[in-house]
Amino acid sequence: MRKATIYQSYEKWDDYSLSTLAGRTLAFMTDNLNFPEPRPAMDDYTVIVNDYREKHEVASKRGSQLEIKAKDNARALVLQAMKELSFYVNTVAKGDGQVLASSGFELVPPPQSTAYPGIPKNLRLLDGRVSGELRFMFGSLRIAWEYEYQYATSLDANSDPEWGELHRTTNSRANYISGLTPGDRCYVRVRARNGKGTGDWSEAVSIIVR
């Protein structure tokens, strides 16, 4: 019978999802009687997680290149700490799913045939590198091969966005839309694809182009 385990690698997670997971594992692992001698020690893990989350919050609000680099360095440290801590959790739990879940880490789902991808979440629009450009990002899906997105700058008679052509990307963190008119409102939506088919569209988000 297959033993339950948790994921030990989170490099592909976007910063918003990783920050949330890091905070959850910190809360769940603190004073957790199932794991009396965590490695790294919780005092050290607390410092690493809080440092990353604080620097991520700063960098996400149109941070400078220096602030973004500081966030990236803190991200590398938290990823390494989470890898060490999740290895410890797997070793101590010995396949007990309830004990593993108490750590706050993500459980590896049982093997199954590929399903249709879900709906991408946490879609965000930000100002781009120059005027008339937007950057958008969203939470990645593990079973997605690629993503499709559309954008619109006008509404139809029913006040629904008039979606343009379909674009494809494999990057969930750094997609750019350029050639927009400052002052216009731009709407964006995204969906995931894999070998099974195409998932549903996300909720549209919008922002005024600067």
C-alpha positions as CSV (number, residue, x, y, z in Angstrom):
1,M,0.0,0.0,0.0
2,R,1.3,3.4,-0.9
3,K,2.5,5.6,2.0
4,A,1.3,9.1,2.3
5,T,4.0,11.9,1.8
6,I,4.2,15.6,1.5
7,Y,5.8,17.6,-1.3
8,Q,9.4,18.6,-0.6
9,S,10.0,21.0,-3.5
10,Y,8.0,24.2,-4.1
11,E,10.3,26.0,-6.6
12,K,7.6,26.3,-9.2
13,W,5.1,28.0,-6.9
14,D,4.5,31.7,-7.5
15,D,5.4,34.1,-4.7
16,Y,1.8,34.7,-3.5
17,S,1.1,31.0,-3.1
18,L,4.5,30.3,-1.6
19,S,4.1,33.1,0.9
20,T,0.7,31.7,2.0
21,L,2.1,28.2,2.3
22,A,5.2,29.3,4.3
23,G,3.0,31.2,6.7
24,R,0.7,28.1,7.1
25,T,3.5,25.7,7.8
26,L,5.0,28.1,10.3
27,A,1.7,28.3,12.2
28,F,1.0,24.5,12.0
29,M,4.6,23.4,12.9
30,T,5.0,25.8,15.9
31,D,4.5,23.8,19.1
32,N,3.4,20.8,17.1
33,L,3.7,17.8,19.4
34,N,4.0,15.4,16.4
35,F,7.3,17.0,15.5
36,P,9.3,17.7,18.7
37,E,12.7,18.4,17.2
38,P,12.1,20.0,13.8
39,R,15.0,20.7,11.5
40,P,15.6,23.6,11.0
41,A,14.6,24.7,14.5
42,M,11.4,26.6,14.6
43,D,13.1,29.8,15.9
44,D,15.3,29.8,12.7
45,Y,12.4,28.9,10.5
46,T,10.3,31.7,11.9
47,V,13.0,34.3,11.1
48,I,13.4,32.9,7.5
49,V,9.6,32.8,6.8
50,N,8.8,36.2,8.2
51,D,11.7,37.8,6.4
52,Y,10.6,36.3,3.1
53,R,6.9,37.3,3.6
54,E,7.8,40.9,4.5
55,K,10.2,41.3,1.5
56,H,7.6,39.7,-0.8
57,E,5.0,42.2,0.4
58,V,7.3,45.1,-0.3
59,A,8.4,43.9,-3.7
60,S,4.8,43.1,-4.8
61,K,3.8,46.8,-4.4
62,R,5.9,48.1,-7.4
63,G,9.1,47.4,-5.5
64,S,12.5,48.7,-6.8
65,Q,15.0,46.3,-8.4
66,L,16.9,46.2,-5.1
67,E,13.7,45.3,-3.2
68,I,12.9,42.6,-5.8
69,K,16.4,41.1,-5.5
70,A,16.1,41.1,-1.7
71,K,12.8,39.2,-2.1
72,D,14.4,36.7,-4.5
73,N,17.3,36.0,-2.1
74,A,14.8,35.6,0.8
75,R,12.7,33.2,-1.4
76,A,15.8,31.0,-2.1
77,L,16.3,30.7,1.7
78,V,12.7,29.9,2.5
79,L,12.6,27.2,-0.3
80,Q,15.7,25.5,1.2
81,A,14.3,25.7,4.7
82,M,11.0,24.2,3.5
83,K,12.8,21.4,1.7
84,E,14.7,20.5,4.9
85,L,11.6,20.8,7.1
86,S,9.4,18.7,4.8
87,F,12.1,16.0,4.7
88,Y,12.1,15.9,8.5
89,V,8.3,15.8,8.5
90,N,8.2,12.9,6.0
91,T,10.8,11.0,8.0
92,V,9.0,11.4,11.4
93,A,5.4,10.8,10.1
94,K,6.3,7.5,8.4
95,G,3.4,7.7,6.0
96,D,0.7,8.7,8.5
97,G,-1.5,11.0,6.6
98,Q,-3.1,12.6,9.6
99,V,0.3,13.4,11.1
100,L,1.6,14.8,7.8
101,A,-1.5,17.0,7.4
102,S,-0.8,18.5,10.8
103,S,2.4,20.0,9.4
104,G,0.6,22.4,7.1
105,F,2.6,21.1,4.0
106,E,0.9,20.0,0.8
107,L,0.1,16.3,0.7
108,V,1.1,14.4,-2.5
109,P,-2.2,13.2,-4.0
110,P,-2.6,9.5,-4.8
111,P,-1.7,8.4,-8.3
112,Q,-4.6,8.9,-10.7
113,S,-5.2,9.5,-14.4
114,T,-4.8,13.0,-15.6
115,A,-7.9,15.1,-15.1
116,Y,-9.0,18.3,-16.7
117,P,-7.1,21.3,-15.2
118,G,-8.8,23.5,-12.7
119,I,-9.4,27.2,-12.9
120,P,-6.3,29.4,-12.4
121,K,-6.6,31.6,-9.3
122,N,-5.0,34.8,-7.9
123,L,-5.0,36.5,-11.3
124,R,-3.4,39.9,-10.8
125,L,-2.8,42.9,-13.1
126,L,0.1,45.3,-12.5
127,D,1.6,48.2,-14.4
128,G,4.2,47.1,-16.9
129,R,7.7,48.3,-17.6
130,V,6.6,51.3,-19.8
131,S,3.4,53.3,-20.3
132,G,0.7,51.4,-22.2
133,E,1.9,48.0,-20.9
134,L,0.5,45.7,-18.3
135,R,2.0,42.7,-16.5
136,F,-0.2,39.9,-15.3
137,M,0.3,36.8,-13.2
138,F,-1.7,34.0,-11.7
139,G,-1.3,30.9,-9.6
140,S,0.1,27.9,-11.5
141,L,-1.6,24.5,-11.7
142,R,0.5,21.4,-11.4
143,I,-1.3,19.4,-14.0
144,A,-1.4,22.2,-16.6
145,W,0.8,22.0,-19.7
146,E,0.1,25.6,-20.8
147,Y,-2.3,28.5,-20.3
148,E,-4.5,30.5,-22.7
149,Y,-5.5,34.1,-22.0
150,Q,-7.5,36.8,-23.6
151,Y,-7.7,40.6,-23.0
152,A,-10.3,43.2,-23.8
153,T,-10.4,47.0,-23.7
154,S,-14.1,47.5,-24.6
155,L,-17.4,46.2,-23.5
156,D,-20.4,45.0,-25.5
157,A,-24.0,46.1,-25.2
158,N,-24.4,43.7,-22.2
159,S,-21.4,45.3,-20.4
160,D,-19.4,42.1,-21.0
161,P,-15.7,42.4,-22.2
162,E,-15.3,42.0,-26.0
163,W,-12.5,39.4,-25.8
164,G,-9.8,39.5,-28.4
165,E,-7.6,36.8,-29.9
166,L,-6.4,33.8,-27.9
167,H,-2.8,33.9,-26.6
168,R,-0.8,31.0,-25.1
169,T,1.9,31.0,-22.4
170,T,3.7,28.5,-20.1
171,N,4.7,31.3,-17.6
172,S,2.3,32.1,-14.8
173,R,4.4,34.9,-13.3
174,A,5.6,37.3,-16.0
175,N,3.3,37.9,-18.9
176,Y,3.1,41.3,-20.6
177,I,0.4,43.0,-22.8
178,S,1.7,46.0,-24.6
179,G,0.4,48.6,-27.1
180,L,-2.5,49.6,-24.9
181,T,-3.9,53.1,-24.6
182,P,-3.3,54.9,-21.3
183,G,-6.6,55.6,-19.6
184,D,-8.4,52.6,-21.0
185,R,-9.6,49.8,-18.7
186,C,-8.1,46.5,-19.7
187,Y,-9.8,43.2,-18.8
188,V,-7.9,39.8,-18.7
189,R,-8.9,36.2,-18.2
190,V,-7.0,32.9,-18.3
191,R,-7.6,29.2,-18.5
192,A,-5.4,26.1,-18.3
193,R,-4.8,23.2,-20.8
194,N,-3.3,19.7,-20.5
195,G,-3.5,16.4,-22.4
196,K,-7.1,15.9,-21.1
197,G,-8.4,19.2,-22.5
198,T,-9.1,22.8,-21.5
199,G,-10.3,24.0,-18.2
200,D,-12.8,26.8,-17.5
201,W,-12.0,30.5,-17.7
202,S,-11.0,32.4,-14.6
203,E,-12.9,35.4,-13.4
204,A,-11.8,38.4,-15.3
205,V,-9.8,41.1,-13.6
206,S,-9.2,44.6,-14.8
207,I,-7.1,47.7,-14.3
208,I,-6.7,51.2,-15.8
209,V,-3.8,51.4,-18.2
210,R,-1.1,53.9,-17.2
